[in-house]
Amino acid sequence: MPRAEVRQRSLTGIFFLTCSGFINLVVGFGATLVFARLLMPADFGVVAVGSTALLLGNALADGGLGAGLVRRPEAPTRAELRTMNGIQLTLALAVTVPAVAIALGFGRTGAVTALMVLSLPITVLQGPGRITLARTMRYNRQLVADAGSRLISQAVAVAAVVLGAGVWGLAGGVVLQAVIATVLINLLSTGFQWPSLRGWRAFGGLISFGVKFQASGYAVLAREQGINTVIALVAGIAPLGIWTFTNRIFQLPSLAFNSLYVVGFPAMANVLARGEAIGPIILRTVRRASVAGTLIFATCAAVSPKLIPAVFGANWQDAALIIPLICLSTLLHGSVAVAASSYLTAAGRPGIVAVASACLGVIWVATTAALLPSIGVAAIGIGNLAGALVDVALLNAATKRVSGVAPCRPLIRPLAVALLGGGLGLLLCVEGPDGLLTAVVAGVVTFVFCALALLVVCRKDFADIVQLSLGLLRSAVLRLRKRSAAIA
């Protein structure tokens, strides 16, 4: 695609993916409120077992083949999409059949897990459509498929639980979501591609790249399970609950960065395919991500000491010991990784991304295990920050070696603003009286301070972020008006 088209679709992609993530969070929160009143904690534990098994199955069945076809300059042929679909379906069945057979031997928990795992081979049939949409960066269609399937499946699951299906309603909702998303993705892209194994030998290079690409996912999965295990073994269930709660509420401020990760890879692949100079794009991406991140994460860190107990209750107060450190590490790691990881993967070097992710996990788990007995749950945030620093150093060195630019350099000024503004707001919040008003005041002071400081030290990038944000809102409003007029 032309450069201007890539830029426009990247920006709209961030908007649509952020909206999709927000919709999923709202829908999930609403459904959870209903489930919490109708189901027992043991039921949620059963679903958690099934979710973990499904997560592992997805990681094994994906194979990373889609990423190889996304980064390739040549568009995949229909035959290649069918072959990729056949390979992934074979892997999914190889995981699903024995997993279901084993799970059925473990009573109700195993039966529920087996039902949820049955969604795996259905999900992989989305592969060709998602590859096509990712290459063309049509994220509005992904929004329709993902948000639509989530909304419908959650509504049906809630109805099923209300009618007495219990935990089976949740498990059935997982399968239904896979079915609806698969149908929508195929309708909105290339149409259904019948799986085939013809020509699978030619996929050797893609499989090699896919294994390296997928290694990053395995590293993330391992560190998430590792930190949960360490917290439970070292400190017990209560601190694990605090971390689980913290991780859940932190999904909201991290929505924008998550969208950047998704958009960054195909955008970098498009740029490299055209042979453009990549250095300025990497630096510009880091600058803009860090400016936006400063406003979001500094404010989030500042309000946490009073906002959490005021909204969720005093039992969750300790989450405020973790959130400021997680905000800082996310600003550091996210600002660099959205550019460096996307570039290195698109450039055919996903191995270093996997190594950096694994190092983050090892240091995070080890630091948390060492400090948790003495300083409590704050050790989780300290460990995450320590791991993020190492991850950023590795990504910075690799990106500089391959592209000639150091992505950490543009981060210095926004980081200084975030530390000053976030520190000031945090001090106001901690020293102020208890209540929601103190959190609001601290948040406003932090946001205004950071905005004014960024306007001074990062004037051009700050103005670009404001202009881009307003442009996205105007574009969204125009789209809604056009569709409303068309319907009328």
C-alpha positions as CSV (number, residue, x, y, z in Angstrom):
1,M,0.0,0.0,0.0
2,P,1.1,3.6,-0.5
3,R,2.7,5.3,2.5
4,A,-0.2,7.7,3.0
5,E,-2.7,4.8,3.0
6,V,-0.6,2.8,5.5
7,R,-0.5,5.8,7.8
8,Q,-4.3,6.4,7.6
9,R,-5.1,2.7,8.1
10,S,-2.7,2.5,11.1
11,L,-4.4,5.4,12.8
12,T,-7.9,4.2,12.2
13,G,-6.7,0.7,13.2
14,I,-5.6,2.1,16.6
15,F,-9.0,3.7,17.0
16,F,-11.0,0.6,16.0
17,L,-8.9,-1.8,18.1
18,T,-9.1,0.4,21.1
19,C,-12.8,0.6,20.7
20,S,-13.0,-3.2,20.3
21,G,-11.0,-3.7,23.5
22,F,-13.1,-1.2,25.4
23,I,-16.3,-2.9,24.2
24,N,-15.0,-6.3,25.3
25,L,-14.1,-5.0,28.7
26,V,-17.5,-3.4,29.2
27,V,-19.4,-6.5,28.0
28,G,-17.2,-8.8,30.1
29,F,-17.6,-6.6,33.2
30,G,-21.4,-6.6,32.8
31,A,-21.6,-10.3,32.2
32,T,-19.3,-11.0,35.2
33,L,-21.6,-9.0,37.5
34,V,-24.5,-11.4,36.5
35,F,-22.3,-14.5,36.8
36,A,-21.0,-13.5,40.2
37,R,-24.5,-13.4,41.6
38,L,-25.6,-16.7,40.1
39,L,-22.5,-18.9,40.3
40,M,-20.3,-20.1,43.0
41,P,-16.5,-19.3,43.3
42,A,-15.9,-22.9,42.5
43,D,-17.6,-22.5,39.2
44,F,-15.3,-19.7,38.3
45,G,-12.4,-21.9,39.2
46,V,-13.7,-24.6,36.8
47,V,-13.9,-22.0,34.0
48,A,-10.4,-20.8,34.9
49,V,-9.0,-24.3,34.4
50,G,-10.7,-24.5,31.0
51,S,-9.5,-21.1,30.0
52,T,-5.9,-22.0,30.8
53,A,-6.2,-25.2,28.8
54,L,-7.6,-23.3,25.9
55,L,-4.9,-20.7,26.1
56,L,-2.2,-23.3,26.0
57,G,-4.0,-25.1,23.1
58,N,-4.2,-21.9,21.0
59,A,-0.5,-21.2,21.5
60,L,0.4,-24.7,20.3
61,A,-2.0,-24.7,17.4
62,D,-1.2,-21.3,15.9
63,G,2.3,-22.1,14.8
64,G,3.0,-18.5,13.8
65,L,2.3,-19.2,10.2
66,G,-0.1,-16.3,9.8
67,A,2.7,-13.8,10.9
68,G,4.9,-15.2,8.2
69,L,2.3,-14.5,5.5
70,V,1.6,-11.1,6.9
71,R,5.2,-9.9,6.7
72,R,5.9,-11.3,3.2
73,P,5.9,-8.7,0.5
74,E,3.9,-11.0,-1.9
75,A,0.2,-11.4,-1.1
76,P,-0.6,-15.1,-0.3
77,T,-2.5,-17.0,-3.0
78,R,-5.8,-18.8,-2.4
79,A,-3.9,-22.1,-2.5
80,E,-1.4,-20.9,0.1
81,L,-4.2,-19.8,2.4
82,R,-6.0,-23.1,2.1
83,T,-2.7,-25.0,2.9
84,M,-2.0,-22.8,5.9
85,N,-5.5,-23.4,7.1
86,G,-5.0,-27.2,6.7
87,I,-1.7,-27.2,8.6
88,Q,-3.2,-25.1,11.5
89,L,-6.4,-27.3,11.6
90,T,-4.2,-30.4,11.7
91,L,-2.2,-28.9,14.6
92,A,-5.5,-27.9,16.4
93,L,-7.0,-31.4,16.1
94,A,-3.7,-32.9,17.3
95,V,-4.0,-30.8,20.4
96,T,-7.8,-31.0,20.8
97,V,-8.5,-34.8,20.5
98,P,-6.1,-36.0,23.2
99,A,-6.9,-32.9,25.4
100,V,-10.6,-33.8,25.3
101,A,-10.0,-37.5,25.9
102,I,-7.8,-36.7,28.9
103,A,-10.1,-34.0,30.3
104,L,-13.2,-36.2,30.2
105,G,-11.6,-38.4,32.9
106,F,-11.7,-35.6,35.5
107,G,-15.4,-35.2,36.3
108,R,-17.3,-32.0,35.8
109,T,-14.2,-29.9,35.7
110,G,-12.8,-32.0,32.9
111,A,-16.0,-32.1,31.0
112,V,-16.4,-28.3,31.0
113,T,-12.7,-28.0,30.0
114,A,-13.3,-30.5,27.1
115,L,-16.3,-28.4,25.9
116,M,-14.2,-25.2,25.9
117,V,-11.3,-26.8,24.1
118,L,-13.6,-27.9,21.3
119,S,-13.7,-24.2,20.3
120,L,-10.0,-24.5,19.2
121,P,-10.4,-26.1,15.8
122,I,-13.2,-23.7,15.1
123,T,-11.1,-20.7,15.9
124,V,-8.2,-21.7,13.7
125,L,-10.5,-21.6,10.7
126,Q,-10.4,-17.8,11.0
127,G,-6.7,-17.8,10.0
128,P,-7.0,-17.0,6.2
129,G,-9.5,-14.2,6.8
130,R,-7.5,-12.6,9.6
131,I,-4.3,-12.7,7.5
132,T,-6.1,-10.9,4.7
133,L,-7.5,-8.3,7.0
134,A,-4.2,-7.8,8.7
135,R,-2.3,-7.4,5.4
136,T,-4.8,-4.8,4.2
137,M,-5.1,-3.3,7.7
138,R,-8.9,-3.3,7.7
139,Y,-9.4,-3.2,11.4
140,N,-12.9,-1.9,11.2
141,R,-13.9,-5.4,10.0
142,Q,-12.0,-7.0,12.8
143,L,-13.9,-4.8,15.2
144,V,-17.2,-6.0,13.8
145,A,-16.2,-9.7,14.1
146,D,-14.6,-9.5,17.5
147,A,-17.0,-7.2,19.2
148,G,-20.0,-8.7,17.6
149,S,-19.1,-12.3,18.5
150,R,-18.2,-11.2,22.0
151,L,-21.5,-9.3,22.5
152,I,-23.7,-12.1,21.1
153,S,-22.0,-15.0,22.9
154,Q,-22.0,-13.2,26.3
155,A,-25.7,-12.4,25.9
156,V,-26.5,-16.0,25.2
157,A,-24.2,-17.2,28.1
158,V,-25.9,-14.8,30.5
159,A,-29.3,-16.1,29.4
160,A,-28.2,-19.7,29.7
161,V,-26.9,-19.1,33.3
162,V,-30.1,-17.3,34.3
163,L,-32.1,-20.2,33.0
164,G,-30.2,-22.6,35.1
165,A,-27.4,-23.9,32.9
166,G,-24.8,-22.9,35.4
167,V,-21.1,-23.2,34.5
168,W,-22.1,-24.9,31.2
169,G,-23.5,-21.6,30.1
170,L,-20.1,-20.0,30.3
171,A,-18.4,-22.9,28.5
172,G,-21.0,-22.9,25.8
173,G,-20.5,-19.2,25.3
174,V,-16.8,-19.8,24.5
175,V,-17.7,-22.2,21.7
176,L,-20.5,-19.9,20.4
177,Q,-18.1,-17.0,20.3
178,A,-15.6,-19.0,18.2
179,V,-18.4,-20.0,15.8
180,I,-19.7,-16.5,15.3
181,A,-16.3,-14.9,15.0
182,T,-15.3,-17.5,12.4
183,V,-18.4,-16.9,10.3
184,L,-18.0,-13.1,10.5
185,I,-14.3,-13.1,9.8
186,N,-14.8,-15.2,6.7
187,L,-17.8,-13.2,5.5
188,L,-15.9,-9.9,5.9
189,S,-12.7,-11.1,4.2
190,T,-11.9,-13.6,1.5
191,G,-14.7,-16.1,2.1
192,F,-14.2,-19.5,3.6
193,Q,-11.0,-21.3,2.5
194,W,-11.4,-25.0,2.7
195,P,-8.4,-26.5,4.5
196,S,-5.9,-28.5,2.4
197,L,-2.5,-30.0,3.0
198,R,-1.5,-29.8,-0.7
199,G,1.8,-28.1,-1.0
200,W,2.6,-28.2,2.7
201,R,6.3,-29.0,2.0
202,A,6.8,-25.5,0.6
203,F,5.9,-24.0,4.0
204,G,9.2,-24.9,5.6
205,G,10.5,-21.4,5.7
206,L,7.2,-20.1,7.0
207,I,7.2,-22.8,9.7
208,S,10.7,-21.9,10.8
209,F,9.8,-18.2,11.1
210,G,6.5,-19.1,12.8
211,V,8.2,-21.1,15.5
212,K,10.5,-18.2,16.3
213,F,7.6,-15.7,16.2
214,Q,5.4,-18.0,18.4
215,A,8.2,-18.3,20.9
216,S,7.4,-14.7,22.1
217,G,3.8,-15.9,22.8
218,Y,5.1,-18.9,24.7
219,A,7.4,-16.6,26.8
220,V,4.5,-14.3,27.7
221,L,2.3,-17.3,28.6
222,A,5.1,-18.8,30.7
223,R,5.8,-15.6,32.6
224,E,2.1,-15.0,33.3
225,Q,1.6,-18.5,34.7
226,G,5.0,-18.3,36.5
227,I,4.2,-15.1,38.3
228,N,0.8,-16.4,39.4
229,T,2.4,-19.6,40.7
230,V,5.2,-17.9,42.6
231,I,2.8,-15.5,44.3
232,A,0.5,-18.3,45.3
233,L,3.4,-20.5,46.6
234,V,5.4,-17.7,48.4
235,A,2.6,-15.5,49.7
236,G,-0.7,-17.4,49.4
237,I,-4.1,-16.9,47.8
238,A,-4.9,-13.4,49.1
239,P,-1.9,-11.7,47.4
240,L,-2.6,-13.7,44.2
241,G,-6.1,-12.2,44.4
242,I,-4.7,-8.7,44.7
243,W,-2.5,-9.2,41.7
244,T,-5.3,-10.8,39.6
245,F,-7.5,-7.8,40.5
246,T,-4.7,-5.3,39.6
247,N,-4.0,-7.1,36.3
248,R,-7.7,-6.9,35.4
249,I,-8.3,-3.2,36.1
250,F,-5.0,-2.3,34.4
251,Q,-6.4,-3.6,31.1
252,L,-8.3,-0.3,30.7
253,P,-5.3,2.1,30.6
254,S,-3.2,-0.3,28.5
255,L,-5.9,-0.6,25.8
256,A,-4.1,2.0,23.5
257,F,-0.7,0.3,23.7
258,N,-2.3,-3.1,23.0
259,S,-3.7,-1.6,19.8
260,L,-0.3,-0.3,18.8
261,Y,1.2,-3.7,19.1
262,V,-1.5,-5.2,16.7
263,V,-1.2,-2.4,14.2
264,G,2.6,-2.0,14.4
265,F,3.6,-5.4,12.8
266,P,1.7,-5.1,9.5
267,A,2.5,-1.4,9.3
268,M,6.3,-2.1,9.6
269,A,6.0,-5.0,7.1
270,N,4.4,-2.6,4.6
271,V,7.1,0.0,5.1
272,L,9.9,-2.6,4.7
273,A,8.2,-4.1,1.6
274,R,8.4,-0.7,-0.1
275,G,12.1,-0.3,0.8
276,E,11.7,3.0,2.7
277,A,14.1,4.2,5.4
278,I,12.8,2.6,8.6
279,G,14.9,4.6,11.2
280,P,12.7,7.8,11.2
281,I,9.6,5.8,11.5
282,I,10.8,3.8,14.5
283,L,11.9,7.0,16.3
284,R,8.6,8.8,15.5
285,T,6.6,5.8,16.7
286,V,8.5,5.8,20.0
287,R,8.1,9.5,20.5
288,R,4.3,9.5,19.9
289,A,3.7,6.4,22.0
290,S,5.7,7.8,24.9
291,V,3.9,11.1,24.8
292,A,0.5,9.4,24.8
293,G,1.7,7.0,27.4
294,T,2.9,9.8,29.7
295,L,-0.5,11.3,29.8
296,I,-2.3,8.0,30.4
297,F,0.1,6.1,32.8
298,A,1.2,9.1,34.9
299,T,-2.4,10.0,35.6
300,C,-3.3,6.3,36.3
301,A,-0.4,6.0,38.8
302,A,-1.3,9.2,40.6
303,V,-5.0,8.4,41.3
304,S,-4.6,4.8,42.4
305,P,-4.1,5.3,46.2
306,K,-7.5,6.9,46.7
307,L,-9.4,5.8,43.6
308,I,-9.2,2.0,44.2
309,P,-10.5,2.0,47.8
310,A,-13.2,4.6,47.0
311,V,-14.5,2.6,44.0
312,F,-13.8,-1.0,44.8
313,G,-13.5,-1.0,48.6
314,A,-10.8,-1.0,51.2
315,N,-10.0,-4.7,50.7
316,W,-8.3,-3.9,47.4
317,Q,-6.1,-1.0,48.8
318,D,-2.9,-3.0,48.3
319,A,-3.4,-2.9,44.6
320,A,-2.2,0.8,44.8
321,L,1.2,-0.5,45.9
322,I,1.6,-2.3,42.5
323,I,-0.1,0.0,40.0
324,P,2.4,3.0,40.0
325,L,5.3,0.6,39.3
326,I,3.4,-1.2,36.6
327,C,2.5,2.1,35.0
328,L,6.2,3.1,34.9
329,S,7.4,-0.2,33.5
330,T,4.6,-0.2,30.9
331,L,5.5,3.3,29.8
332,L,9.2,2.2,29.4
333,H,8.6,-1.1,27.8
334,G,5.5,-0.3,25.8
335,S,6.9,2.9,24.2
336,V,10.0,1.0,22.9
337,A,8.4,-2.4,22.2
338,V,5.6,-1.1,20.0
339,A,8.2,0.0,17.5
340,A,11.2,-2.3,18.2
341,S,9.3,-5.6,18.5
342,S,7.1,-4.8,15.4
343,Y,10.2,-3.8,13.4
344,L,12.4,-6.7,14.4
345,T,9.6,-9.2,13.7
346,A,8.8,-7.7,10.3
347,A,12.5,-7.7,9.5
348,G,12.6,-11.5,10.1
349,R,14.2,-11.4,13.5
350,P,11.5,-12.5,15.9
351,G,14.0,-14.6,17.9
352,I,15.5,-11.6,19.7
353,V,12.0,-10.5,20.6
354,A,11.3,-13.9,22.2
355,V,14.6,-13.8,24.1
356,A,13.9,-10.3,25.4
357,S,10.4,-11.4,26.5
358,A,11.8,-14.4,28.2
359,C,14.4,-12.4,30.1
360,L,11.6,-10.0,31.3
361,G,9.7,-13.0,32.6
362,V,12.6,-14.7,34.4
363,I,13.7,-11.5,36.1
364,W,10.2,-10.6,37.0
365,V,9.5,-13.9,38.6
366,A,12.9,-14.2,40.4
367,T,12.7,-10.6,41.8
368,T,9.2,-11.1,43.0
369,A,10.0,-14.4,44.7
370,A,13.0,-12.8,46.4
371,L,11.2,-9.7,47.7
372,L,7.7,-10.8,48.3
373,P,8.2,-12.2,51.8
374,S,9.8,-9.0,53.0
375,I,8.0,-6.2,51.3
376,G,4.7,-7.7,50.2
377,V,2.8,-7.2,47.0
378,A,4.9,-4.2,46.0
379,A,7.5,-6.8,45.0
380,I,5.4,-7.7,42.0
381,G,5.7,-4.1,40.6
382,I,9.4,-3.9,41.4
383,G,10.0,-7.2,39.7
384,N,8.0,-6.1,36.6
385,L,10.0,-2.9,36.4
386,A,13.3,-4.7,36.7
387,G,12.3,-7.1,33.9
388,A,11.1,-4.3,31.7
389,L,14.4,-2.5,32.0
390,V,16.3,-5.5,30.8
391,D,13.8,-6.2,28.0
392,V,14.1,-2.6,26.8
393,A,17.9,-2.7,26.9
394,L,17.9,-5.9,24.7
395,L,15.3,-4.5,22.2
396,N,17.2,-1.2,22.0
397,A,20.5,-2.9,21.3
398,A,19.0,-5.2,18.7
399,T,17.1,-2.5,16.9
400,K,20.2,-0.2,16.8
401,R,22.3,-3.1,15.4
402,V,19.9,-3.9,12.6
403,S,18.4,-0.4,11.8
404,G,21.0,2.0,13.0
405,V,18.8,3.9,15.4
406,A,18.3,3.6,19.1
407,P,14.6,3.6,20.0
408,C,15.3,4.5,23.7
409,R,16.6,8.0,22.8
410,P,13.2,9.7,22.1
411,L,11.9,8.3,25.5
412,I,14.1,10.5,27.7
413,R,12.0,13.7,27.8
414,P,8.5,12.1,28.1
415,L,9.9,9.8,30.8
416,A,11.2,12.8,32.8
417,V,7.8,14.5,32.5
418,A,6.0,11.3,33.6
419,L,8.2,10.9,36.6
420,L,7.7,14.5,37.7
421,G,4.0,14.7,37.0
422,G,3.2,11.3,38.3
423,G,5.3,11.8,41.4
424,L,3.6,15.2,42.1
425,G,0.1,13.7,41.6
426,L,0.9,10.6,43.7
427,L,2.1,12.8,46.6
428,L,-1.1,14.9,46.5
429,C,-3.2,11.8,46.4
430,V,-1.4,10.0,49.3
431,E,-1.3,13.1,51.5
432,G,-4.9,14.2,50.8
433,P,-8.0,13.0,52.7
434,D,-9.6,9.7,51.8
435,G,-12.3,9.8,49.1
436,L,-12.9,10.0,45.4
437,L,-12.5,13.8,45.3
438,T,-8.9,13.5,46.3
439,A,-8.3,11.1,43.4
440,V,-10.0,13.3,40.9
441,V,-8.0,16.4,42.0
442,A,-4.7,14.4,41.9
443,G,-5.6,13.1,38.4
444,V,-6.5,16.5,37.0
445,V,-3.3,18.1,38.4
446,T,-1.2,15.3,37.0
447,F,-2.8,15.4,33.6
448,V,-2.6,19.2,33.3
449,F,1.0,19.3,34.5
450,C,2.1,16.5,32.1
451,A,0.2,18.1,29.2
452,L,1.8,21.6,29.8
453,A,5.3,20.0,30.3
454,L,5.0,18.0,27.1
455,L,3.9,21.1,25.3
456,V,7.2,22.7,26.3
457,V,9.7,19.8,25.9
458,C,7.9,17.8,23.1
459,R,5.9,20.4,21.4
460,K,5.7,18.9,17.9
461,D,5.0,15.4,19.0
462,F,2.4,16.6,21.5
463,A,0.7,18.7,18.8
464,D,0.8,15.7,16.5
465,I,-0.9,13.5,19.1
466,V,-3.6,16.1,19.7
467,Q,-4.2,16.5,16.0
468,L,-4.3,12.8,15.3
469,S,-6.7,12.2,18.2
470,L,-9.1,14.9,17.0
471,G,-8.8,13.6,13.4
472,L,-9.7,10.1,14.5
473,L,-12.7,11.4,16.4
474,R,-13.9,13.5,13.5
475,S,-13.5,10.5,11.2
476,A,-15.5,8.3,13.5
477,V,-18.3,10.9,13.7
478,L,-18.4,11.2,9.9
479,R,-18.5,7.5,9.5
480,L,-21.4,7.3,12.0
481,R,-23.3,10.1,10.2
482,K,-22.8,8.5,6.8
483,R,-24.1,5.1,8.1
484,S,-27.0,6.7,9.8
485,A,-27.9,8.6,6.7
486,A,-27.6,5.4,4.6
487,I,-29.9,3.5,7.0
488,A,-32.4,6.4,7.0
